[in-house]
Amino acid sequence: MTESLRIALAQINPIVGDIAGNVALIRAARSRAAAQGADLVVFGELCVCGYPPEDLVQKGAFLDACRAGVDELAADTASGPAILIGAPWREAGQVHNAALLLDDGAVADVRLKRHLPNYGVFDEARLFVPGPLPRPIVFRGVRLGVLVCEDMWYADVADALARDGAEILVVPNGSPFEDDKPGMRLDHAAARVAATGLPLIYVNQVGGQDELVFDGGSFVVGGDGGLAASLPPWRAEIALTEWRRGAEGWDCSGPLAAPCGRLESLYLAMVVGLRDYVTKNRFPGIVLGLSGGIDSALAAAVAVDALGADRVHCVMMPSPYTSVDSLEDAAQVAALLGTRLDTVDIRPAMEAFTGMLAPLFGDAAPDTTEENLQSRARGLTLMALSNKFGPMVLSTGNKSEMSCGYATLYGDMCGGYAVLKDVYKTTVFAVSDWRNHHRPQGVLGPEGRVMPERVLTKPPTAELRPNQTDQDSLPPYEVLDGILHCLIEGEMSVAETCGKGYDEDVVRRVWRMLDRAEYKRRQAPPGVKITARSFGKERRYPITNAFTPR
């Protein structure tokens, strides 16, 4: 009877579609684990192809390439540690989300994901066929109960495995980050352990994939419900866990990483999401408009922490309405971050557009049209720099603005990625203040302040007309964000939202702005998912929408 096992948890950052690159990552991780004496190395869900592969799994050539990658890795296991990996898998003409045990030079066993998520950002039910309730995999005489990601969120799979004699539960994951998600994962793992009495290994991937970002945070929950091992969030890591058979079952010992606080996790989600979007898509860097306001200051700080100051190009684009404070604050942000800052005066563009359109505008009074021309002149300037020199334009709008349509199509909304897209304005302030006092591990930006205090304290303004502030057009952000959270994340009615203490007229006004801005959001760039309900594939409302709450 096997009395001990050494199981390595491999928290890696795959790239969707880069099967050769992912195979190389898996090999490198396995080599590190082998040097530590591992018997088995556990990887995340669909790590061979990257998660989520979306409609790539409908391509036969893609599935063939995944199978070839699996066969290469299987051959490696003729000696050394076995590996448990995830890959799309064809059986009897059907495609499954599978966990594969590779050992002794072959695919030793296969387990198919039972529960296919079809909510939020997930649409696996249209891509894969669910598998049956799994039986344990026997490895070195130990019965491992393998649950693939979502299978852990339901009781039936773990219960079936326990009834069939499983000794250790193993969960390969592709679980995207959102605010409060790490605690939810631990709660579900603890529930499975409490119900079965079995210890549980949870391995998650790390890194950004389009709008999703994965925080890692892999862990082991012992049979007693206590945390037996954990890996650091937000970075790739390999950790060895030691298992010993005891009188009450298997005991685990391993490293315990320090957890991240909430604001640090939100900030690192933006850093990792932007870093991987730029790097995996091979952009040389980013260019952004630096206005002197808090949104662009935070976006610039995230960009420098993600990519390094030498890959971030800031551009100040003043108009006649730009204040001296804004000019000074933008210059100081760039100086604190060590980035290049250029100035492009947009007044000539404003005059050119005004003169060009004068015959058509006639005697019509100036309004938001002229304001939007300023924003579009700035967008055109940034896109020209992007086209000429190659950096991606980074959009700086936040979730509060995007919710209400307080943004200009083809102006401040233009860009390749919107790093604050899912960050409410009140959170922008909180995270900016946090970064001014903390430098998280692994970032490339400076120690100390990244923006002057005045950026955090002055009233937000678009500076498109004299003495303008955001609150001329929007409720105070602390009110607006509370209402939006009820309407978006909570999917509450007007009445339910008013029940939280908000004025009905204000709630109805915000509801109307939220609905009417859907056509703008459809044209917005992607951005990292932070909240439980981000704009994009997770929240799908019709543009043509006549529903009005009574």
RAFENHU-V170983 format. One record per run of one state. SS is the DSSP state (H for helix, E for strand, L for the rest). FROM is the first residue (numbers start at 1). LEN is the number of residues. If there is no record, write none. Layout:
# RAFENHU-V170983
{{SS | FROM | LEN} {SS | FROM | LEN}}
This chain:
# RAFENHU-V170983
{{L | 1 | 3} {E | 4 | 8} {L | 12 | 7} {H | 19 | 17} {L | 36 | 4} {E | 40 | 3} {L | 43 | 11} {H | 54 | 5} {L | 59 | 1} {H | 60 | 17} {L | 77 | 5} {E | 82 | 10} {L | 92 | 2} {E | 94 | 10} {L | 104 | 2} {E | 106 | 7} {L | 113 | 11} {H | 124 | 3} {L | 127 | 10} {E | 137 | 3} {L | 140 | 2} {E | 142 | 7} {H | 149 | 5} {L | 154 | 1} {H | 155 | 9} {L | 164 | 4} {E | 168 | 6} {L | 174 | 2} {E | 176 | 1} {L | 177 | 4} {H | 181 | 16} {L | 197 | 2} {E | 199 | 6} {L | 205 | 1} {E | 206 | 4} {L | 210 | 2} {E | 212 | 5} {L | 217 | 2} {E | 219 | 3} {L | 222 | 5} {E | 227 | 4} {L | 231 | 2} {E | 233 | 1} {L | 234 | 3} {E | 237 | 10} {L | 247 | 2} {E | 249 | 5} {L | 254 | 2} {E | 256 | 1} {L | 257 | 5} {H | 262 | 19} {L | 281 | 5} {E | 286 | 4} {L | 290 | 4} {H | 294 | 14} {L | 308 | 1} {H | 309 | 3} {E | 312 | 5} {L | 317 | 7} {H | 324 | 14} {L | 338 | 2} {E | 340 | 4} {L | 344 | 3} {H | 347 | 15} {L | 362 | 6} {H | 368 | 22} {L | 390 | 2} {E | 392 | 4} {L | 396 | 3} {H | 399 | 6} {L | 405 | 12} {E | 417 | 2} {L | 419 | 6} {H | 425 | 13} {L | 438 | 15} {H | 453 | 5} {L | 458 | 12} {H | 470 | 3} {L | 473 | 4} {H | 477 | 11} {L | 488 | 6} {H | 494 | 5} {L | 499 | 5} {H | 504 | 13} {L | 517 | 1} {H | 518 | 4} {L | 522 | 14} {E | 536 | 1} {L | 537 | 2} {E | 539 | 1} {L | 540 | 11}}
